[in-house]
Amino acid sequence: MVESRLLAALILLGFLISASQSLRFELQSGHTKCIVEDMKANAMTVGKYSVVNPDEGQPLPPSHKLTVRVTSSHGNSHHYSELVESGHFAFAAVEAGDYMACFWAPDHKPQITLTIEFDWKTGVAAKDWSNVAKKGSVDVMELELKKLFDTVTSIHEEMTYLREREAEMQDLNTATNSKMAYLSLLSLFLCLSVAGLQWWHLKTFFQKKKLI
């Protein structure tokens, strides 16, 4: 009884914290749609995409093609496929940051709308646990414990990554506040200088006119 509850809790925990995007969206010909995923360095990611056939049982129309590119926040390309019906990618993130998967449908007259299925997984969710079970010959409980261990490791790495990003943002805020304080003092100095010059000019003018 206890083991079954533990197993259920582990499975639920795995589902709750898995980093995965599975979605279906529409894309008009001649347009581009991008999806962004924030990833930490050395994180594994896998993705697969396909154009949904509008007429089941019939061949996919030749016009239903798309071009896909996956790039990092630094502009490095990790995947590129041109005019394909489906495809997949898998890589380890070299640098931390936002990774962007962009889908482009070639222009077509009259305009058509493609329906695309896209499944993008990162971190623990990107690991093929079925192969792990086959290779290791482990039972269900042991497999779930392996998942939990990798999940906890992933959470720890994610927290470390978030702390690093927080420290970077704090440094940026401190630098920005210092610059704003410097600019405020400079603006005050300029205002006082202009006011002093205006006072001196008016005083000189009235003295010449012998008004004071």
Solvent accessible surface area in square Angstrom, and as a share of the most:
residue,aa,sasa,rsa
1,M,163,0.73
2,V,119,0.68
3,E,124,0.56
4,S,62,0.40
5,R,159,0.58
6,L,83,0.41
7,L,43,0.21
8,A,59,0.46
9,A,54,0.42
10,L,14,0.07
11,I,64,0.33
12,L,107,0.53
13,L,65,0.32
14,G,22,0.21
15,F,155,0.64
16,L,129,0.64
17,I,64,0.33
18,S,49,0.32
19,A,45,0.35
20,S,56,0.36
21,Q,53,0.24
22,S,91,0.59
23,L,64,0.32
24,R,142,0.52
25,F,20,0.08
26,E,111,0.50
27,L,5,0.02
28,Q,81,0.36
29,S,2,0.01
30,G,35,0.34
31,H,92,0.41
32,T,78,0.45
33,K,80,0.34
34,C,56,0.33
35,I,21,0.11
36,V,71,0.41
37,E,28,0.13
38,D,71,0.37
39,M,5,0.02
40,K,23,0.10
41,A,43,0.34
42,N,128,0.66
43,A,12,0.09
44,M,86,0.39
45,T,0,0.00
46,V,44,0.25
47,G,5,0.05
48,K,124,0.53
49,Y,6,0.02
50,S,37,0.24
51,V,13,0.07
52,V,38,0.22
53,N,41,0.21
54,P,79,0.50
55,D,80,0.41
56,E,164,0.74
57,G,81,0.78
58,Q,113,0.50
59,P,114,0.72
60,L,35,0.17
61,P,37,0.23
62,P,120,0.76
63,S,35,0.22
64,H,16,0.07
65,K,57,0.24
66,L,0,0.00
67,T,15,0.09
68,V,0,0.00
69,R,104,0.38
70,V,0,0.00
71,T,27,0.16
72,S,7,0.04
73,S,67,0.43
74,H,130,0.58
75,G,57,0.54
76,N,75,0.38
77,S,61,0.39
78,H,49,0.22
79,H,31,0.14
80,Y,103,0.39
81,S,23,0.15
82,E,105,0.47
83,L,87,0.43
84,V,40,0.23
85,E,70,0.31
86,S,65,0.42
87,G,22,0.21
88,H,134,0.60
89,F,8,0.03
90,A,60,0.46
91,F,25,0.11
92,A,54,0.42
93,A,1,0.01
94,V,108,0.62
95,E,33,0.15
96,A,36,0.28
97,G,10,0.10
98,D,69,0.36
99,Y,0,0.00
100,M,76,0.34
101,A,0,0.00
102,C,29,0.17
103,F,0,0.00
104,W,101,0.35
105,A,1,0.00
106,P,34,0.21
107,D,98,0.51
108,H,65,0.29
109,K,169,0.72
110,P,107,0.68
111,Q,99,0.44
112,I,37,0.19
113,T,63,0.37
114,L,1,0.01
115,T,33,0.19
116,I,0,0.00
117,E,70,0.31
118,F,2,0.01
119,D,28,0.15
120,W,2,0.01
121,K,72,0.30
122,T,9,0.05
123,G,24,0.23
124,V,27,0.15
125,A,20,0.15
126,A,13,0.10
127,K,93,0.39
128,D,74,0.39
129,W,33,0.12
130,S,64,0.41
131,N,63,0.32
132,V,37,0.21
133,A,28,0.21
134,K,157,0.66
135,K,172,0.73
136,G,46,0.44
137,S,100,0.64
138,V,29,0.17
139,D,93,0.48
140,V,93,0.53
141,M,49,0.22
142,E,78,0.35
143,L,27,0.14
144,E,16,0.07
145,L,83,0.41
146,K,81,0.34
147,K,58,0.25
148,L,47,0.23
149,F,143,0.60
150,D,35,0.18
151,T,9,0.05
152,V,81,0.47
153,T,56,0.32
154,S,26,0.17
155,I,69,0.35
156,H,114,0.51
157,E,82,0.37
158,E,65,0.29
159,M,98,0.44
160,T,48,0.28
161,Y,15,0.06
162,L,95,0.47
163,R,129,0.47
164,E,97,0.44
165,R,97,0.36
166,E,95,0.43
167,A,49,0.38
168,E,106,0.47
169,M,100,0.45
170,Q,102,0.45
171,D,99,0.51
172,L,104,0.52
173,N,81,0.42
174,T,86,0.50
175,A,44,0.34
176,T,64,0.37
177,N,99,0.51
178,S,67,0.43
179,K,135,0.57
180,M,111,0.49
181,A,55,0.43
182,Y,144,0.55
183,L,90,0.45
184,S,66,0.42
185,L,123,0.61
186,L,74,0.37
187,S,57,0.37
188,L,100,0.50
189,F,132,0.55
190,L,96,0.48
191,C,85,0.51
192,L,115,0.57
193,S,40,0.26
194,V,79,0.45
195,A,53,0.41
196,G,37,0.36
197,L,118,0.59
198,Q,109,0.48
199,W,161,0.56
200,W,151,0.53
201,H,114,0.51
202,L,93,0.46
203,K,78,0.33
204,T,37,0.22
205,F,91,0.38
206,F,74,0.31
207,Q,91,0.41
208,K,155,0.66
209,K,117,0.50
210,K,178,0.76
211,L,118,0.59
212,I,129,0.66
